């Protein structure tokens, strides 16, 4: 599903990634761990097309994304990649249902079909009674589950999560972690998760440890 070869990234004189090589299979859940500042988020952003490496190759589903222009990249990202961040980034003026539907509307999907699918996902996530609630009316765990639903609306090939449980209490964090595996078993999507949470990291099929700009397996 993902192949990254010799990924190098620097910010000024700071060498963050020093030749990263990764392969991630379809339906695999992989965690990326390491100390703060080790480059977890940088690597995640490059793999997910949010940032570009200084050098190296990234392929997603055998597609070389490095050759894409910005518009092509944005379209590819919207259609094939889902994101879950530490902060849910829900739009406060919209309901849970509306927030979930936005990526599909951007892709040009029909409103009725999109809403039907969003309602199905909300049901799968045990949020059927929160469809018309705005983010301020949801708990922290519910907000993050709505963000997960938004990440799933376009049937992405892969979901990237950057410290997804960082703002949740322990109970909601456990529920979110279990949800990722439930989703993988249901939809066979790949997940790449950068996290400080040891329990979540250890649940993954594989754990990649980044230190001094390289991966230590």
LUMNUFI-505897 format. One record per residue (C-alpha): residue number from 1; residue in one letter; chain; x, y, z. Coordinates in pm, 1 decimal. Example, Ala and Ser with C-alpha at 12.3 -4.5 7.8 and 13.67 -1.06 7.14 Angstrom:
% LUMNUFI-505897
+-----+--------+--------+----------+----------+----------+
| num | residu | chaine |       xx |       yy |       zz |
+-----+--------+--------+----------+----------+----------+
|   1 |      a |      A |   1230.0 |   -450.0 |    780.0 |
|   2 |      s |      A |   1367.0 |   -106.0 |    714.0 |
+-----+--------+--------+----------+----------+----------+
This chain:
% LUMNUFI-505897
+-----+--------+--------+----------+----------+----------+
| num | residu | chaine |       xx |       yy |       zz |
+-----+--------+--------+----------+----------+----------+
|   1 |      x |      A |      0.0 |      0.0 |      0.0 |
|   2 |      x |      A |    282.5 |    241.3 |     87.2 |
|   3 |      x |      A |    645.5 |    231.0 |    -13.2 |
|   4 |      x |      A |    893.4 |    495.7 |     98.5 |
|   5 |      x |      A |   1256.4 |    479.4 |    -12.0 |
|   6 |      x |      A |   1543.7 |    681.8 |    133.5 |
|   7 |      x |      A |   1328.5 |    969.1 |    264.6 |
|   8 |      x |      A |   1541.5 |   1267.2 |    366.3 |
|   9 |      x |      A |   1404.1 |   1587.0 |    518.3 |
|  10 |      x |      A |   1575.6 |   1886.4 |    676.9 |
|  11 |      x |      A |   1460.4 |   2219.1 |    814.5 |
|  12 |      x |      A |   1749.5 |   2458.9 |    774.6 |
|  13 |      x |      A |   2048.9 |   2292.1 |    938.9 |
|  14 |      x |      A |   1832.2 |   2048.1 |   1133.0 |
|  15 |      x |      A |   1835.7 |   1703.6 |    969.3 |
|  16 |      x |      A |   1509.2 |   1543.9 |   1078.4 |
|  17 |      x |      A |   1486.2 |   1235.4 |    854.8 |
|  18 |      x |      A |   1809.2 |   1075.6 |    737.5 |
|  19 |      x |      A |   1710.4 |    803.4 |    494.5 |
|  20 |      x |      A |   1383.4 |    637.5 |    595.0 |
|  21 |      x |      A |   1275.7 |    315.5 |    422.9 |
|  22 |      x |      A |    925.7 |    177.5 |    491.6 |
|  23 |      x |      A |    679.0 |    -61.5 |    332.9 |
|  24 |      x |      A |    322.3 |    -87.9 |    464.6 |
|  25 |      x |      A |     81.7 |   -354.5 |    343.3 |
|  26 |      x |      A |   -288.9 |   -330.1 |    269.5 |
|  27 |      x |      A |   -497.6 |   -376.1 |    583.3 |
|  28 |      x |      A |   -198.2 |   -332.1 |    812.4 |
|  29 |      x |      A |   -193.4 |   -113.2 |   1123.8 |
|  30 |      x |      A |    149.6 |     35.2 |   1186.4 |
|  31 |      x |      A |    249.1 |    258.8 |   1475.4 |
|  32 |      x |      A |    537.6 |    505.4 |   1464.0 |
|  33 |      x |      A |    695.2 |    584.9 |   1800.1 |
|  34 |      x |      A |    985.7 |    791.6 |   1923.4 |
|  35 |      x |      A |   1078.0 |   1079.4 |   2148.5 |
|  36 |      x |      A |    934.7 |   1426.4 |   2094.2 |
|  37 |      x |      A |   1117.3 |   1586.9 |   1804.3 |
|  38 |      x |      A |   1232.3 |   1252.8 |   1664.1 |
|  39 |      x |      A |   1045.3 |   1311.5 |   1338.1 |
|  40 |      x |      A |    725.4 |   1106.8 |   1379.6 |
|  41 |      x |      A |    492.3 |   1379.3 |   1257.1 |
|  42 |      x |      A |    731.9 |   1486.4 |    983.0 |
|  43 |      x |      A |    743.5 |   1131.6 |    849.0 |
|  44 |      x |      A |    366.2 |   1096.2 |    876.3 |
|  45 |      x |      A |    311.6 |   1420.9 |    687.1 |
|  46 |      x |      A |    544.2 |   1310.9 |    406.9 |
|  47 |      x |      A |    386.4 |    966.6 |    375.8 |
|  48 |      x |      A |     39.8 |   1124.6 |    370.2 |
|  49 |      x |      A |    130.6 |   1384.3 |    101.0 |
|  50 |      x |      A |     87.3 |   1681.9 |    337.8 |
|  51 |      x |      A |    458.1 |   1759.3 |    303.7 |
|  52 |      x |      A |    735.0 |   1674.8 |     58.2 |
|  53 |      x |      A |   1068.6 |   1513.7 |    128.5 |
|  54 |      x |      A |   1389.2 |   1682.6 |     20.0 |
|  55 |      x |      A |   1474.3 |   1358.4 |   -157.4 |
|  56 |      x |      A |   1349.6 |   1003.5 |   -179.0 |
|  57 |      x |      A |   1049.3 |    822.2 |   -323.6 |
|  58 |      x |      A |    694.3 |    777.1 |   -194.2 |
|  59 |      x |      A |    447.6 |    540.9 |   -362.1 |
|  60 |      x |      A |     87.4 |    483.4 |   -252.1 |
|  61 |      x |      A |    -88.9 |    188.2 |   -410.9 |
|  62 |      x |      A |    188.7 |    176.1 |   -673.8 |
|  63 |      x |      A |    132.2 |    541.6 |   -765.4 |
|  64 |      x |      A |    437.6 |    768.5 |   -751.8 |
|  65 |      x |      A |    291.2 |   1073.1 |   -581.5 |
|  66 |      x |      A |    616.1 |   1270.3 |   -603.8 |
|  67 |      x |      A |    542.5 |   1342.8 |   -968.6 |
|  68 |      x |      A |    203.8 |   1506.2 |   -895.3 |
|  69 |      x |      A |    142.2 |   1876.1 |   -927.4 |
|  70 |      x |      A |    -30.2 |   2047.6 |   -636.6 |
|  71 |      x |      A |   -382.1 |   2021.3 |   -779.6 |
|  72 |      x |      A |   -336.2 |   1652.3 |   -863.5 |
|  73 |      x |      A |   -198.0 |   1593.1 |   -516.6 |
|  74 |      x |      A |   -491.3 |   1765.6 |   -348.6 |
|  75 |      x |      A |   -740.0 |   1558.9 |   -550.3 |
|  76 |      x |      A |   -554.9 |   1236.6 |   -474.3 |
|  77 |      x |      A |   -539.8 |   1320.6 |   -103.8 |
|  78 |      x |      A |   -910.7 |   1400.7 |    -86.1 |
|  79 |      x |      A |  -1018.0 |   1081.9 |   -261.9 |
|  80 |      x |      A |   -774.1 |    825.9 |   -124.6 |
|  81 |      x |      A |   -636.1 |    940.3 |    212.8 |
|  82 |      x |      A |   -804.8 |    992.9 |    547.7 |
|  83 |      x |      A |   -666.5 |   1200.2 |    835.2 |
|  84 |      x |      A |   -720.4 |   1197.4 |   1210.2 |
|  85 |      x |      A |   -527.2 |   1450.2 |   1416.7 |
|  86 |      x |      A |   -482.6 |   1518.4 |   1788.1 |
|  87 |      x |      A |   -732.3 |   1803.8 |   1758.5 |
|  88 |      x |      A |  -1054.7 |   1707.2 |   1586.6 |
|  89 |      x |      A |  -1067.7 |   2020.4 |   1364.6 |
|  90 |      x |      A |  -1445.8 |   2001.2 |   1330.9 |
|  91 |      x |      A |  -1614.2 |   2315.0 |   1200.5 |
|  92 |      x |      A |  -1814.5 |   2455.1 |   1495.3 |
|  93 |      x |      A |  -2104.8 |   2593.9 |   1291.4 |
|  94 |      x |      A |  -2186.2 |   2257.9 |   1129.6 |
|  95 |      x |      A |  -2351.6 |   1946.6 |   1271.0 |
|  96 |      x |      A |  -2176.1 |   1612.8 |   1305.5 |
|  97 |      x |      A |  -2341.1 |   1493.1 |    984.5 |
|  98 |      x |      A |  -2241.2 |   1805.1 |    791.6 |
|  99 |      x |      A |  -1880.6 |   1789.5 |    913.9 |
| 100 |      x |      A |  -1850.8 |   1430.1 |    799.2 |
| 101 |      x |      A |  -1993.7 |   1502.7 |    454.0 |
| 102 |      x |      A |  -1762.1 |   1791.8 |    363.5 |
| 103 |      x |      A |  -1477.0 |   1585.5 |    204.2 |
| 104 |      x |      A |  -1731.0 |   1397.8 |     -9.7 |
| 105 |      x |      A |  -1892.4 |   1721.5 |   -124.2 |
| 106 |      x |      A |  -1548.1 |   1849.3 |   -224.0 |
| 107 |      x |      A |  -1502.7 |   1531.9 |   -430.4 |
| 108 |      x |      A |  -1831.5 |   1600.6 |   -609.0 |
| 109 |      x |      A |  -2041.3 |   1318.8 |   -464.6 |
| 110 |      x |      A |  -2417.6 |   1365.8 |   -457.1 |
| 111 |      x |      A |  -2567.5 |   1507.1 |   -139.4 |
| 112 |      x |      A |  -2828.3 |   1236.9 |    -80.7 |
| 113 |      x |      A |  -2588.1 |    944.7 |   -129.2 |
| 114 |      x |      A |  -2323.3 |   1114.7 |     82.7 |
| 115 |      x |      A |  -2560.6 |   1178.2 |    371.8 |
| 116 |      x |      A |  -2684.8 |    819.3 |    358.7 |
| 117 |      x |      A |  -2329.7 |    689.3 |    381.7 |
| 118 |      x |      A |  -2240.8 |    933.7 |    660.5 |
| 119 |      x |      A |  -2543.1 |    816.1 |    861.1 |
| 120 |      x |      A |  -2430.0 |    454.1 |    813.9 |
| 121 |      x |      A |  -2080.6 |    538.5 |    939.3 |
| 122 |      x |      A |  -2222.5 |    725.9 |   1238.0 |
| 123 |      x |      A |  -2426.7 |    417.5 |   1319.7 |
| 124 |      x |      A |  -2117.3 |    198.3 |   1296.0 |
| 125 |      x |      A |  -1942.9 |    434.2 |   1539.4 |
| 126 |      x |      A |  -2240.0 |    435.5 |   1780.1 |
| 127 |      x |      A |  -2315.6 |    801.9 |   1709.2 |
| 128 |      x |      A |  -2660.8 |    774.3 |   1551.4 |
| 129 |      x |      A |  -2809.4 |    993.1 |   1823.4 |
| 130 |      x |      A |  -2555.4 |   1268.7 |   1758.9 |
| 131 |      x |      A |  -2626.0 |   1332.5 |   1389.5 |
| 132 |      x |      A |  -2767.9 |   1683.2 |   1437.2 |
| 133 |      x |      A |  -2538.9 |   1786.1 |   1724.3 |
| 134 |      x |      A |  -2273.2 |   2050.9 |   1674.6 |
| 135 |      x |      A |  -1917.6 |   1994.5 |   1807.4 |
| 136 |      x |      A |  -1982.1 |   2203.0 |   2121.2 |
| 137 |      x |      A |  -2261.7 |   1961.1 |   2210.3 |
| 138 |      x |      A |  -2037.3 |   1654.6 |   2186.7 |
| 139 |      x |      A |  -1794.8 |   1504.6 |   2436.9 |
| 140 |      x |      A |  -1424.7 |   1486.6 |   2353.1 |
| 141 |      x |      A |  -1451.5 |   1120.0 |   2259.7 |
| 142 |      x |      A |  -1756.0 |   1184.6 |   2043.1 |
| 143 |      x |      A |  -1581.7 |   1471.7 |   1865.6 |
| 144 |      x |      A |  -1287.3 |   1249.7 |   1780.6 |
| 145 |      x |      A |  -1515.2 |    971.7 |   1654.6 |
| 146 |      x |      A |  -1687.8 |   1224.0 |   1427.1 |
| 147 |      x |      A |  -1341.2 |   1318.9 |   1300.6 |
| 148 |      x |      A |  -1275.8 |    949.3 |   1231.5 |
| 149 |      x |      A |  -1606.3 |    926.6 |   1043.1 |
| 150 |      x |      A |  -1504.0 |   1227.8 |    834.9 |
| 151 |      x |      A |  -1175.2 |   1052.4 |    753.7 |
| 152 |      x |      A |  -1368.7 |    748.3 |    629.3 |
| 153 |      x |      A |  -1637.4 |    915.2 |    416.4 |
| 154 |      x |      A |  -1446.8 |    886.1 |     85.7 |
| 155 |      x |      A |  -1340.3 |    522.3 |    137.1 |
| 156 |      x |      A |   -970.7 |    608.4 |    170.4 |
| 157 |      x |      A |   -702.3 |    353.9 |     90.1 |
| 158 |      x |      A |   -522.8 |    448.4 |    407.5 |
| 159 |      x |      A |   -586.5 |    650.5 |    721.8 |
| 160 |      x |      A |   -308.7 |    851.8 |    886.3 |
| 161 |      x |      A |   -346.6 |    942.2 |   1253.7 |
| 162 |      x |      A |   -117.1 |   1188.0 |   1432.8 |
| 163 |      x |      A |   -144.1 |   1154.2 |   1813.6 |
| 164 |      x |      A |   -515.4 |   1071.3 |   1773.8 |
| 165 |      x |      A |   -577.0 |   1011.2 |   2145.0 |
| 166 |      x |      A |   -353.0 |   1289.3 |   2273.0 |
| 167 |      x |      A |   -644.8 |   1501.3 |   2397.1 |
| 168 |      x |      A |   -859.9 |   1217.7 |   2530.8 |
| 169 |      x |      A |   -894.7 |   1071.7 |   2878.3 |
| 170 |      x |      A |   -789.5 |    710.3 |   2927.8 |
| 171 |      x |      A |  -1137.8 |    562.1 |   2875.4 |
| 172 |      x |      A |  -1199.4 |    747.0 |   2548.8 |
| 173 |      x |      A |   -844.8 |    675.1 |   2435.5 |
| 174 |      x |      A |   -896.8 |    300.9 |   2478.0 |
| 175 |      x |      A |  -1227.2 |    317.6 |   2289.4 |
| 176 |      x |      A |  -1064.4 |    509.3 |   2003.3 |
| 177 |      x |      A |   -776.5 |    263.5 |   1982.9 |
| 178 |      x |      A |  -1015.4 |    -31.9 |   1969.1 |
| 179 |      x |      A |  -1214.1 |    149.2 |   1701.1 |
| 180 |      x |      A |   -917.2 |    158.8 |   1463.7 |
| 181 |      x |      A |   -891.9 |   -219.9 |   1474.9 |
| 182 |      x |      A |  -1266.6 |   -261.9 |   1436.5 |
| 183 |      x |      A |  -1251.8 |    -41.0 |   1126.4 |
| 184 |      x |      A |   -958.3 |   -233.8 |    983.2 |
| 185 |      x |      A |  -1140.1 |   -563.4 |   1029.5 |
| 186 |      x |      A |  -1456.9 |   -421.3 |    871.9 |
| 187 |      x |      A |  -1310.2 |   -226.0 |    579.0 |
| 188 |      x |      A |   -952.2 |   -363.7 |    543.3 |
| 189 |      x |      A |   -801.1 |    -17.1 |    542.9 |
| 190 |      x |      A |   -440.9 |     48.8 |    635.4 |
| 191 |      x |      A |   -364.5 |    271.4 |    933.2 |
| 192 |      x |      A |    -41.4 |    455.3 |   1009.5 |
| 193 |      x |      A |    -42.6 |    604.5 |   1358.4 |
| 194 |      x |      A |    217.8 |    834.9 |   1510.7 |
| 195 |      x |      A |    175.1 |    817.7 |   1885.8 |
| 196 |      x |      A |    328.6 |    858.0 |   2229.4 |
| 197 |      x |      A |     65.2 |    624.0 |   2370.4 |
| 198 |      x |      A |    245.8 |    301.6 |   2454.9 |
| 199 |      x |      A |    -71.7 |     91.5 |   2472.4 |
| 200 |      x |      A |   -186.5 |    200.9 |   2126.7 |
| 201 |      x |      A |    161.4 |    151.9 |   1979.7 |
| 202 |      x |      A |    183.6 |   -200.6 |   2119.0 |
| 203 |      x |      A |   -158.9 |   -294.7 |   1977.1 |
| 204 |      x |      A |    -41.3 |   -234.6 |   1620.5 |
| 205 |      x |      A |     59.4 |   -511.5 |   1381.8 |
| 206 |      x |      A |    402.5 |   -351.1 |   1366.6 |
| 207 |      x |      A |    575.9 |    -82.8 |   1569.4 |
| 208 |      x |      A |    839.8 |    134.0 |   1402.3 |
| 209 |      x |      A |   1075.4 |    324.1 |   1630.6 |
| 210 |      x |      A |   1227.5 |    640.7 |   1489.6 |
| 211 |      x |      A |   1546.8 |    770.0 |   1650.6 |
| 212 |      x |      A |   1809.3 |   1010.0 |   1520.5 |
| 213 |      x |      A |   1629.5 |   1037.0 |   1189.0 |
| 214 |      x |      A |   1623.9 |    666.7 |   1104.8 |
| 215 |      x |      A |   1391.9 |    372.8 |   1169.4 |
| 216 |      x |      A |   1510.7 |    116.8 |   1424.0 |
| 217 |      x |      A |   1294.2 |   -198.7 |   1402.9 |
+-----+--------+--------+----------+----------+----------+
